[in-house]
């Protein structure tokens, strides 16, 4: 399925291109960013290019990835990804440059992608997301988008010596269709 360009009040979400590697490396290599993600931060531009090629560029028909950019600049500031795990469920993933935390960009971007899912993936009935328990900002993003907490679990990430506590959130199609941010809910 083609990944369309999505526009919001402040953001443009578009498919990734190979030239996004430098901007992606600029924010993903920061320690403030990497503390909340399972994978180790890239240490070189080459590692970032490999990640971009194998994870974010279009190719897998069940994974949809958007580069998040502000309208006033073309550099990538974040990512939103949807992975269809089974035909009726998706998991959402998102990140943003730590220099832009607290501005509402992540919520705005995720809401745009969820609207797209509701229209373009009608078979999807269940939406899931997770984050590190201490990442209050990420938890708020999920909650503002209509997700509710349903469990916590300790997991082991290779990059840390001890366990990491994750919190898991879920939402169903009806809840998201009725959400106040969903411009299509009045149709």
Rosetta constraint file for C-alpha pairs under 8 A:
AtomPair CA 1 CA 61 HARMONIC 6.31 0.50
AtomPair CA 3 CA 14 HARMONIC 7.45 0.50
AtomPair CA 3 CA 15 HARMONIC 6.09 0.50
AtomPair CA 3 CA 58 HARMONIC 7.88 0.50
AtomPair CA 3 CA 64 HARMONIC 6.66 0.50
AtomPair CA 3 CA 65 HARMONIC 7.61 0.50
AtomPair CA 3 CA 66 HARMONIC 7.72 0.50
AtomPair CA 4 CA 14 HARMONIC 6.52 0.50
AtomPair CA 4 CA 15 HARMONIC 7.09 0.50
AtomPair CA 5 CA 12 HARMONIC 6.97 0.50
AtomPair CA 5 CA 13 HARMONIC 5.55 0.50
AtomPair CA 5 CA 14 HARMONIC 4.44 0.50
AtomPair CA 5 CA 15 HARMONIC 6.94 0.50
AtomPair CA 6 CA 12 HARMONIC 5.86 0.50
AtomPair CA 6 CA 13 HARMONIC 4.94 0.50
AtomPair CA 6 CA 14 HARMONIC 6.46 0.50
AtomPair CA 6 CA 112 HARMONIC 6.94 0.50
AtomPair CA 6 CA 113 HARMONIC 7.82 0.50
AtomPair CA 7 CA 11 HARMONIC 5.96 0.50
AtomPair CA 7 CA 12 HARMONIC 4.75 0.50
AtomPair CA 7 CA 13 HARMONIC 6.31 0.50
AtomPair CA 7 CA 112 HARMONIC 7.75 0.50
AtomPair CA 8 CA 12 HARMONIC 6.41 0.50
AtomPair CA 8 CA 108 HARMONIC 7.10 0.50
AtomPair CA 8 CA 109 HARMONIC 7.46 0.50
AtomPair CA 8 CA 112 HARMONIC 6.97 0.50
AtomPair CA 10 CA 70 HARMONIC 5.90 0.50
AtomPair CA 10 CA 71 HARMONIC 5.82 0.50
AtomPair CA 10 CA 105 HARMONIC 7.68 0.50
AtomPair CA 11 CA 68 HARMONIC 6.74 0.50
AtomPair CA 11 CA 69 HARMONIC 5.60 0.50
AtomPair CA 11 CA 70 HARMONIC 4.45 0.50
AtomPair CA 11 CA 71 HARMONIC 5.24 0.50
AtomPair CA 11 CA 105 HARMONIC 7.55 0.50
AtomPair CA 11 CA 108 HARMONIC 7.92 0.50
AtomPair CA 11 CA 109 HARMONIC 7.19 0.50
AtomPair CA 12 CA 68 HARMONIC 6.05 0.50
AtomPair CA 12 CA 69 HARMONIC 5.23 0.50
AtomPair CA 12 CA 70 HARMONIC 6.05 0.50
AtomPair CA 12 CA 71 HARMONIC 6.00 0.50
AtomPair CA 13 CA 66 HARMONIC 5.53 0.50
AtomPair CA 13 CA 67 HARMONIC 5.47 0.50
AtomPair CA 13 CA 68 HARMONIC 4.67 0.50
AtomPair CA 13 CA 69 HARMONIC 6.25 0.50
AtomPair CA 13 CA 109 HARMONIC 7.29 0.50
AtomPair CA 14 CA 66 HARMONIC 5.13 0.50
AtomPair CA 14 CA 67 HARMONIC 5.28 0.50
AtomPair CA 14 CA 68 HARMONIC 6.79 0.50
AtomPair CA 15 CA 57 HARMONIC 7.38 0.50
AtomPair CA 15 CA 58 HARMONIC 7.47 0.50
AtomPair CA 15 CA 65 HARMONIC 6.50 0.50
AtomPair CA 15 CA 66 HARMONIC 4.92 0.50
AtomPair CA 15 CA 67 HARMONIC 5.83 0.50
AtomPair CA 16 CA 20 HARMONIC 6.63 0.50
AtomPair CA 16 CA 52 HARMONIC 7.97 0.50
AtomPair CA 16 CA 56 HARMONIC 6.65 0.50
AtomPair CA 16 CA 57 HARMONIC 5.64 0.50
AtomPair CA 16 CA 58 HARMONIC 7.64 0.50
AtomPair CA 16 CA 65 HARMONIC 7.27 0.50
AtomPair CA 16 CA 66 HARMONIC 6.19 0.50
AtomPair CA 16 CA 67 HARMONIC 5.35 0.50
AtomPair CA 17 CA 57 HARMONIC 6.71 0.50
AtomPair CA 18 CA 49 HARMONIC 7.21 0.50
AtomPair CA 18 CA 52 HARMONIC 7.15 0.50
AtomPair CA 18 CA 53 HARMONIC 7.29 0.50
AtomPair CA 18 CA 57 HARMONIC 7.77 0.50
AtomPair CA 20 CA 24 HARMONIC 6.10 0.50
AtomPair CA 20 CA 75 HARMONIC 7.35 0.50
AtomPair CA 20 CA 76 HARMONIC 6.63 0.50
AtomPair CA 21 CA 25 HARMONIC 5.98 0.50
AtomPair CA 21 CA 45 HARMONIC 6.88 0.50
AtomPair CA 21 CA 48 HARMONIC 5.88 0.50
AtomPair CA 21 CA 49 HARMONIC 5.41 0.50
AtomPair CA 21 CA 52 HARMONIC 6.79 0.50
AtomPair CA 22 CA 26 HARMONIC 6.16 0.50
AtomPair CA 22 CA 45 HARMONIC 6.60 0.50
AtomPair CA 22 CA 48 HARMONIC 7.83 0.50
AtomPair CA 23 CA 27 HARMONIC 6.83 0.50
AtomPair CA 23 CA 75 HARMONIC 5.80 0.50
AtomPair CA 23 CA 76 HARMONIC 5.56 0.50
AtomPair CA 23 CA 77 HARMONIC 7.32 0.50
AtomPair CA 24 CA 28 HARMONIC 5.88 0.50
AtomPair CA 24 CA 48 HARMONIC 7.19 0.50
AtomPair CA 24 CA 76 HARMONIC 6.25 0.50
AtomPair CA 24 CA 77 HARMONIC 7.27 0.50
AtomPair CA 24 CA 78 HARMONIC 7.64 0.50
AtomPair CA 25 CA 29 HARMONIC 5.61 0.50
AtomPair CA 25 CA 42 HARMONIC 6.85 0.50
AtomPair CA 25 CA 44 HARMONIC 7.66 0.50
AtomPair CA 25 CA 45 HARMONIC 6.25 0.50
AtomPair CA 25 CA 48 HARMONIC 5.87 0.50
AtomPair CA 26 CA 30 HARMONIC 7.36 0.50
AtomPair CA 27 CA 33 HARMONIC 7.16 0.50
AtomPair CA 27 CA 77 HARMONIC 7.25 0.50
AtomPair CA 27 CA 96 HARMONIC 7.87 0.50
AtomPair CA 27 CA 97 HARMONIC 5.11 0.50
AtomPair CA 27 CA 98 HARMONIC 7.18 0.50
AtomPair CA 28 CA 33 HARMONIC 6.09 0.50
AtomPair CA 28 CA 34 HARMONIC 6.73 0.50
AtomPair CA 28 CA 41 HARMONIC 6.05 0.50
AtomPair CA 28 CA 42 HARMONIC 6.88 0.50
AtomPair CA 28 CA 97 HARMONIC 7.17 0.50
AtomPair CA 29 CA 33 HARMONIC 7.26 0.50
AtomPair CA 29 CA 34 HARMONIC 7.03 0.50
AtomPair CA 29 CA 41 HARMONIC 5.02 0.50
AtomPair CA 29 CA 42 HARMONIC 5.47 0.50
AtomPair CA 29 CA 43 HARMONIC 6.44 0.50
AtomPair CA 30 CA 34 HARMONIC 6.43 0.50
AtomPair CA 30 CA 41 HARMONIC 7.45 0.50
AtomPair CA 30 CA 98 HARMONIC 7.92 0.50
AtomPair CA 31 CA 35 HARMONIC 6.27 0.50
AtomPair CA 31 CA 41 HARMONIC 7.73 0.50
AtomPair CA 32 CA 98 HARMONIC 6.25 0.50
AtomPair CA 33 CA 37 HARMONIC 7.51 0.50
AtomPair CA 33 CA 97 HARMONIC 6.83 0.50
AtomPair CA 33 CA 98 HARMONIC 5.69 0.50
AtomPair CA 34 CA 38 HARMONIC 7.98 0.50
AtomPair CA 34 CA 39 HARMONIC 7.67 0.50
AtomPair CA 34 CA 40 HARMONIC 6.70 0.50
AtomPair CA 34 CA 41 HARMONIC 5.66 0.50
AtomPair CA 36 CA 131 HARMONIC 7.49 0.50
AtomPair CA 36 CA 132 HARMONIC 6.20 0.50
AtomPair CA 36 CA 135 HARMONIC 6.99 0.50
AtomPair CA 38 CA 157 HARMONIC 6.05 0.50
AtomPair CA 38 CA 158 HARMONIC 7.96 0.50
AtomPair CA 38 CA 159 HARMONIC 7.55 0.50
AtomPair CA 39 CA 157 HARMONIC 7.91 0.50
AtomPair CA 39 CA 159 HARMONIC 7.14 0.50
AtomPair CA 40 CA 159 HARMONIC 6.34 0.50
AtomPair CA 42 CA 47 HARMONIC 5.59 0.50
AtomPair CA 42 CA 48 HARMONIC 5.74 0.50
AtomPair CA 43 CA 47 HARMONIC 6.79 0.50
AtomPair CA 43 CA 48 HARMONIC 7.98 0.50
AtomPair CA 44 CA 48 HARMONIC 6.54 0.50
AtomPair CA 45 CA 49 HARMONIC 6.20 0.50
AtomPair CA 46 CA 50 HARMONIC 6.28 0.50
AtomPair CA 47 CA 51 HARMONIC 6.22 0.50
AtomPair CA 48 CA 52 HARMONIC 6.05 0.50
AtomPair CA 49 CA 53 HARMONIC 6.06 0.50
AtomPair CA 50 CA 54 HARMONIC 6.08 0.50
AtomPair CA 51 CA 55 HARMONIC 5.54 0.50
AtomPair CA 51 CA 56 HARMONIC 7.10 0.50
AtomPair CA 52 CA 56 HARMONIC 4.89 0.50
AtomPair CA 52 CA 57 HARMONIC 5.95 0.50
AtomPair CA 53 CA 57 HARMONIC 5.41 0.50
AtomPair CA 56 CA 65 HARMONIC 5.75 0.50
AtomPair CA 56 CA 66 HARMONIC 7.93 0.50
AtomPair CA 57 CA 65 HARMONIC 7.24 0.50
AtomPair CA 58 CA 63 HARMONIC 7.83 0.50
AtomPair CA 58 CA 64 HARMONIC 7.19 0.50
AtomPair CA 58 CA 65 HARMONIC 7.26 0.50
AtomPair CA 59 CA 63 HARMONIC 7.97 0.50
AtomPair CA 60 CA 64 HARMONIC 7.88 0.50
AtomPair CA 62 CA 83 HARMONIC 5.82 0.50
AtomPair CA 62 CA 84 HARMONIC 5.04 0.50
AtomPair CA 62 CA 85 HARMONIC 7.53 0.50
AtomPair CA 63 CA 81 HARMONIC 7.03 0.50
AtomPair CA 63 CA 82 HARMONIC 5.72 0.50
AtomPair CA 63 CA 83 HARMONIC 4.45 0.50
AtomPair CA 63 CA 84 HARMONIC 6.28 0.50
AtomPair CA 64 CA 81 HARMONIC 5.51 0.50
AtomPair CA 64 CA 82 HARMONIC 5.15 0.50
AtomPair CA 64 CA 83 HARMONIC 6.46 0.50
AtomPair CA 65 CA 79 HARMONIC 7.07 0.50
AtomPair CA 65 CA 80 HARMONIC 5.85 0.50
AtomPair CA 65 CA 81 HARMONIC 4.27 0.50
AtomPair CA 65 CA 82 HARMONIC 6.51 0.50
AtomPair CA 66 CA 79 HARMONIC 5.71 0.50
AtomPair CA 66 CA 80 HARMONIC 5.29 0.50
AtomPair CA 66 CA 81 HARMONIC 6.25 0.50
AtomPair CA 67 CA 76 HARMONIC 5.90 0.50
AtomPair CA 67 CA 77 HARMONIC 7.59 0.50
AtomPair CA 67 CA 78 HARMONIC 6.13 0.50
AtomPair CA 67 CA 79 HARMONIC 4.96 0.50
AtomPair CA 67 CA 80 HARMONIC 6.85 0.50
AtomPair CA 68 CA 76 HARMONIC 5.53 0.50
AtomPair CA 68 CA 77 HARMONIC 5.66 0.50
AtomPair CA 68 CA 78 HARMONIC 4.82 0.50
AtomPair CA 68 CA 79 HARMONIC 5.43 0.50
AtomPair CA 68 CA 80 HARMONIC 7.18 0.50
AtomPair CA 68 CA 109 HARMONIC 7.17 0.50
AtomPair CA 69 CA 73 HARMONIC 6.80 0.50
AtomPair CA 69 CA 74 HARMONIC 5.88 0.50
AtomPair CA 69 CA 75 HARMONIC 5.95 0.50
AtomPair CA 69 CA 76 HARMONIC 4.86 0.50
AtomPair CA 69 CA 77 HARMONIC 5.53 0.50
AtomPair CA 69 CA 78 HARMONIC 7.08 0.50
AtomPair CA 70 CA 74 HARMONIC 6.84 0.50
AtomPair CA 70 CA 75 HARMONIC 7.73 0.50
AtomPair CA 70 CA 76 HARMONIC 7.90 0.50
AtomPair CA 70 CA 77 HARMONIC 7.45 0.50
AtomPair CA 77 CA 96 HARMONIC 5.72 0.50
AtomPair CA 77 CA 97 HARMONIC 5.48 0.50
AtomPair CA 78 CA 94 HARMONIC 7.33 0.50
AtomPair CA 78 CA 95 HARMONIC 5.27 0.50
AtomPair CA 78 CA 96 HARMONIC 3.95 0.50
AtomPair CA 78 CA 97 HARMONIC 5.99 0.50
AtomPair CA 78 CA 106 HARMONIC 7.91 0.50
AtomPair CA 79 CA 93 HARMONIC 7.91 0.50
AtomPair CA 79 CA 94 HARMONIC 5.33 0.50
AtomPair CA 79 CA 95 HARMONIC 5.30 0.50
AtomPair CA 79 CA 96 HARMONIC 6.48 0.50
AtomPair CA 80 CA 92 HARMONIC 7.34 0.50
AtomPair CA 80 CA 93 HARMONIC 5.76 0.50
AtomPair CA 80 CA 94 HARMONIC 4.30 0.50
AtomPair CA 80 CA 95 HARMONIC 6.69 0.50
AtomPair CA 80 CA 109 HARMONIC 7.10 0.50
AtomPair CA 80 CA 110 HARMONIC 6.53 0.50
AtomPair CA 80 CA 113 HARMONIC 7.50 0.50
AtomPair CA 81 CA 92 HARMONIC 5.81 0.50
AtomPair CA 81 CA 93 HARMONIC 5.02 0.50
AtomPair CA 81 CA 94 HARMONIC 6.13 0.50
AtomPair CA 82 CA 90 HARMONIC 6.25 0.50
AtomPair CA 82 CA 91 HARMONIC 5.71 0.50
AtomPair CA 82 CA 92 HARMONIC 4.66 0.50
AtomPair CA 82 CA 93 HARMONIC 6.32 0.50
AtomPair CA 83 CA 90 HARMONIC 5.30 0.50
AtomPair CA 83 CA 91 HARMONIC 5.26 0.50
AtomPair CA 83 CA 92 HARMONIC 6.54 0.50
AtomPair CA 84 CA 88 HARMONIC 7.77 0.50
AtomPair CA 84 CA 89 HARMONIC 5.92 0.50
AtomPair CA 84 CA 90 HARMONIC 4.27 0.50
AtomPair CA 84 CA 91 HARMONIC 6.54 0.50
AtomPair CA 85 CA 89 HARMONIC 6.13 0.50
AtomPair CA 85 CA 90 HARMONIC 5.71 0.50
AtomPair CA 85 CA 91 HARMONIC 7.08 0.50
AtomPair CA 86 CA 90 HARMONIC 7.20 0.50
AtomPair CA 87 CA 123 HARMONIC 6.82 0.50
AtomPair CA 87 CA 124 HARMONIC 6.62 0.50
AtomPair CA 88 CA 123 HARMONIC 5.40 0.50
AtomPair CA 88 CA 124 HARMONIC 3.99 0.50
AtomPair CA 88 CA 125 HARMONIC 5.32 0.50
AtomPair CA 88 CA 126 HARMONIC 6.37 0.50
AtomPair CA 89 CA 124 HARMONIC 5.13 0.50
AtomPair CA 89 CA 125 HARMONIC 5.97 0.50
AtomPair CA 89 CA 126 HARMONIC 4.59 0.50
AtomPair CA 89 CA 127 HARMONIC 5.74 0.50
AtomPair CA 89 CA 128 HARMONIC 7.63 0.50
AtomPair CA 90 CA 124 HARMONIC 6.96 0.50
AtomPair CA 90 CA 126 HARMONIC 6.52 0.50
AtomPair CA 90 CA 127 HARMONIC 5.11 0.50
AtomPair CA 90 CA 128 HARMONIC 6.22 0.50
AtomPair CA 91 CA 127 HARMONIC 5.80 0.50
AtomPair CA 91 CA 128 HARMONIC 4.53 0.50
AtomPair CA 91 CA 129 HARMONIC 5.49 0.50
AtomPair CA 92 CA 127 HARMONIC 7.27 0.50
AtomPair CA 92 CA 128 HARMONIC 6.18 0.50
AtomPair CA 92 CA 129 HARMONIC 5.23 0.50
AtomPair CA 93 CA 129 HARMONIC 6.71 0.50
AtomPair CA 93 CA 130 HARMONIC 7.96 0.50
AtomPair CA 94 CA 106 HARMONIC 7.32 0.50
AtomPair CA 94 CA 110 HARMONIC 7.38 0.50
AtomPair CA 95 CA 106 HARMONIC 7.07 0.50
AtomPair CA 96 CA 100 HARMONIC 6.90 0.50
AtomPair CA 96 CA 101 HARMONIC 7.19 0.50
AtomPair CA 96 CA 105 HARMONIC 7.94 0.50
AtomPair CA 96 CA 106 HARMONIC 6.52 0.50
AtomPair CA 97 CA 101 HARMONIC 7.01 0.50
AtomPair CA 100 CA 105 HARMONIC 7.73 0.50
AtomPair CA 101 CA 105 HARMONIC 7.99 0.50
AtomPair CA 101 CA 137 HARMONIC 7.78 0.50
AtomPair CA 102 CA 137 HARMONIC 7.33 0.50
AtomPair CA 104 CA 108 HARMONIC 6.16 0.50
AtomPair CA 105 CA 109 HARMONIC 6.04 0.50
AtomPair CA 106 CA 110 HARMONIC 6.06 0.50
AtomPair CA 106 CA 141 HARMONIC 6.88 0.50
AtomPair CA 107 CA 111 HARMONIC 6.03 0.50
AtomPair CA 107 CA 141 HARMONIC 5.17 0.50
AtomPair CA 107 CA 142 HARMONIC 7.70 0.50
AtomPair CA 107 CA 144 HARMONIC 7.10 0.50
AtomPair CA 107 CA 145 HARMONIC 6.92 0.50
AtomPair CA 108 CA 112 HARMONIC 6.37 0.50
AtomPair CA 109 CA 113 HARMONIC 6.45 0.50
AtomPair CA 110 CA 114 HARMONIC 6.09 0.50
AtomPair CA 110 CA 145 HARMONIC 7.53 0.50
AtomPair CA 111 CA 115 HARMONIC 6.15 0.50
AtomPair CA 111 CA 145 HARMONIC 6.24 0.50
AtomPair CA 111 CA 181 HARMONIC 7.21 0.50
AtomPair CA 111 CA 182 HARMONIC 7.57 0.50
AtomPair CA 112 CA 116 HARMONIC 6.36 0.50
AtomPair CA 113 CA 117 HARMONIC 6.22 0.50
AtomPair CA 114 CA 118 HARMONIC 6.22 0.50
AtomPair CA 114 CA 176 HARMONIC 7.92 0.50
AtomPair CA 115 CA 119 HARMONIC 6.45 0.50
AtomPair CA 115 CA 182 HARMONIC 6.36 0.50
AtomPair CA 115 CA 184 HARMONIC 7.76 0.50
AtomPair CA 116 CA 120 HARMONIC 5.78 0.50
AtomPair CA 116 CA 121 HARMONIC 7.73 0.50
AtomPair CA 117 CA 121 HARMONIC 5.02 0.50
AtomPair CA 117 CA 122 HARMONIC 7.40 0.50
AtomPair CA 117 CA 124 HARMONIC 7.73 0.50
AtomPair CA 118 CA 122 HARMONIC 6.01 0.50
AtomPair CA 118 CA 124 HARMONIC 7.64 0.50
AtomPair CA 118 CA 173 HARMONIC 7.29 0.50
AtomPair CA 118 CA 177 HARMONIC 7.23 0.50
AtomPair CA 124 CA 173 HARMONIC 7.34 0.50
AtomPair CA 125 CA 172 HARMONIC 5.69 0.50
AtomPair CA 125 CA 173 HARMONIC 4.90 0.50
AtomPair CA 126 CA 170 HARMONIC 7.21 0.50
AtomPair CA 126 CA 171 HARMONIC 6.06 0.50
AtomPair CA 126 CA 172 HARMONIC 4.65 0.50
AtomPair CA 126 CA 173 HARMONIC 6.15 0.50
AtomPair CA 127 CA 170 HARMONIC 5.54 0.50
AtomPair CA 127 CA 171 HARMONIC 5.13 0.50
AtomPair CA 127 CA 172 HARMONIC 6.01 0.50
AtomPair CA 127 CA 173 HARMONIC 7.54 0.50
AtomPair CA 128 CA 147 HARMONIC 7.83 0.50
AtomPair CA 128 CA 168 HARMONIC 7.38 0.50
AtomPair CA 128 CA 169 HARMONIC 5.72 0.50
AtomPair CA 128 CA 170 HARMONIC 4.44 0.50
AtomPair CA 128 CA 171 HARMONIC 6.54 0.50
AtomPair CA 129 CA 142 HARMONIC 7.33 0.50
AtomPair CA 129 CA 168 HARMONIC 5.98 0.50
AtomPair CA 129 CA 169 HARMONIC 5.21 0.50
AtomPair CA 129 CA 170 HARMONIC 6.36 0.50
AtomPair CA 130 CA 166 HARMONIC 6.54 0.50
AtomPair CA 130 CA 167 HARMONIC 5.55 0.50
AtomPair CA 130 CA 168 HARMONIC 4.37 0.50
AtomPair CA 130 CA 169 HARMONIC 5.86 0.50
AtomPair CA 131 CA 135 HARMONIC 6.73 0.50
AtomPair CA 131 CA 138 HARMONIC 6.58 0.50
AtomPair CA 131 CA 139 HARMONIC 6.79 0.50
AtomPair CA 131 CA 166 HARMONIC 5.46 0.50
AtomPair CA 131 CA 167 HARMONIC 5.61 0.50
AtomPair CA 131 CA 168 HARMONIC 6.81 0.50
AtomPair CA 132 CA 164 HARMONIC 7.09 0.50
AtomPair CA 132 CA 165 HARMONIC 5.91 0.50
AtomPair CA 132 CA 166 HARMONIC 4.45 0.50
AtomPair CA 132 CA 167 HARMONIC 6.18 0.50
AtomPair CA 133 CA 139 HARMONIC 7.83 0.50
AtomPair CA 133 CA 165 HARMONIC 5.76 0.50
AtomPair CA 133 CA 166 HARMONIC 5.23 0.50
AtomPair CA 133 CA 167 HARMONIC 5.47 0.50
AtomPair CA 135 CA 139 HARMONIC 6.43 0.50
AtomPair CA 136 CA 140 HARMONIC 6.18 0.50
AtomPair CA 137 CA 141 HARMONIC 6.32 0.50
AtomPair CA 138 CA 142 HARMONIC 6.49 0.50
AtomPair CA 139 CA 143 HARMONIC 6.28 0.50
AtomPair CA 140 CA 144 HARMONIC 5.93 0.50
AtomPair CA 141 CA 145 HARMONIC 6.28 0.50
AtomPair CA 142 CA 146 HARMONIC 6.56 0.50
AtomPair CA 142 CA 147 HARMONIC 5.29 0.50
AtomPair CA 142 CA 148 HARMONIC 7.60 0.50
AtomPair CA 142 CA 169 HARMONIC 7.29 0.50
AtomPair CA 143 CA 147 HARMONIC 4.92 0.50
AtomPair CA 143 CA 148 HARMONIC 6.15 0.50
AtomPair CA 145 CA 176 HARMONIC 7.65 0.50
AtomPair CA 145 CA 179 HARMONIC 7.74 0.50
AtomPair CA 145 CA 181 HARMONIC 7.82 0.50
AtomPair CA 146 CA 171 HARMONIC 6.41 0.50
AtomPair CA 146 CA 175 HARMONIC 6.82 0.50
AtomPair CA 146 CA 176 HARMONIC 6.23 0.50
AtomPair CA 146 CA 179 HARMONIC 6.75 0.50
AtomPair CA 147 CA 169 HARMONIC 5.68 0.50
AtomPair CA 147 CA 170 HARMONIC 5.03 0.50
AtomPair CA 147 CA 171 HARMONIC 4.66 0.50
AtomPair CA 148 CA 169 HARMONIC 5.12 0.50
AtomPair CA 148 CA 170 HARMONIC 5.47 0.50
AtomPair CA 148 CA 171 HARMONIC 6.40 0.50
AtomPair CA 149 CA 167 HARMONIC 7.08 0.50
AtomPair CA 149 CA 168 HARMONIC 5.84 0.50
AtomPair CA 149 CA 169 HARMONIC 4.31 0.50
AtomPair CA 149 CA 170 HARMONIC 6.58 0.50
AtomPair CA 150 CA 167 HARMONIC 7.80 0.50
AtomPair CA 150 CA 168 HARMONIC 5.87 0.50
AtomPair CA 150 CA 169 HARMONIC 5.55 0.50
AtomPair CA 150 CA 170 HARMONIC 6.83 0.50
AtomPair CA 151 CA 167 HARMONIC 5.96 0.50
AtomPair CA 151 CA 168 HARMONIC 5.33 0.50
AtomPair CA 151 CA 169 HARMONIC 7.31 0.50
AtomPair CA 152 CA 165 HARMONIC 6.83 0.50
AtomPair CA 152 CA 166 HARMONIC 5.53 0.50
AtomPair CA 152 CA 167 HARMONIC 4.30 0.50
AtomPair CA 152 CA 168 HARMONIC 5.92 0.50
AtomPair CA 153 CA 165 HARMONIC 5.65 0.50
AtomPair CA 153 CA 166 HARMONIC 5.38 0.50
AtomPair CA 153 CA 167 HARMONIC 6.54 0.50
AtomPair CA 154 CA 163 HARMONIC 5.89 0.50
AtomPair CA 154 CA 164 HARMONIC 5.43 0.50
AtomPair CA 154 CA 165 HARMONIC 4.33 0.50
AtomPair CA 154 CA 166 HARMONIC 6.16 0.50
AtomPair CA 155 CA 163 HARMONIC 5.37 0.50
AtomPair CA 155 CA 164 HARMONIC 5.28 0.50
AtomPair CA 155 CA 165 HARMONIC 6.29 0.50
AtomPair CA 155 CA 166 HARMONIC 7.21 0.50
AtomPair CA 156 CA 160 HARMONIC 7.46 0.50
AtomPair CA 156 CA 162 HARMONIC 6.75 0.50
AtomPair CA 156 CA 163 HARMONIC 4.66 0.50
AtomPair CA 156 CA 164 HARMONIC 5.98 0.50
AtomPair CA 157 CA 161 HARMONIC 7.88 0.50
AtomPair CA 157 CA 162 HARMONIC 7.95 0.50
AtomPair CA 157 CA 163 HARMONIC 6.91 0.50
AtomPair CA 157 CA 164 HARMONIC 6.92 0.50
AtomPair CA 171 CA 175 HARMONIC 6.55 0.50
AtomPair CA 171 CA 176 HARMONIC 6.98 0.50
AtomPair CA 172 CA 176 HARMONIC 6.49 0.50
AtomPair CA 173 CA 177 HARMONIC 5.97 0.50
AtomPair CA 174 CA 178 HARMONIC 6.24 0.50
AtomPair CA 175 CA 179 HARMONIC 6.17 0.50
AtomPair CA 176 CA 182 HARMONIC 7.16 0.50
AtomPair CA 177 CA 182 HARMONIC 6.38 0.50
AtomPair CA 177 CA 184 HARMONIC 7.37 0.50
AtomPair CA 177 CA 185 HARMONIC 5.44 0.50
AtomPair CA 178 CA 182 HARMONIC 6.92 0.50
AtomPair CA 178 CA 185 HARMONIC 5.44 0.50
AtomPair CA 179 CA 185 HARMONIC 7.18 0.50
AtomPair CA 180 CA 185 HARMONIC 7.70 0.50
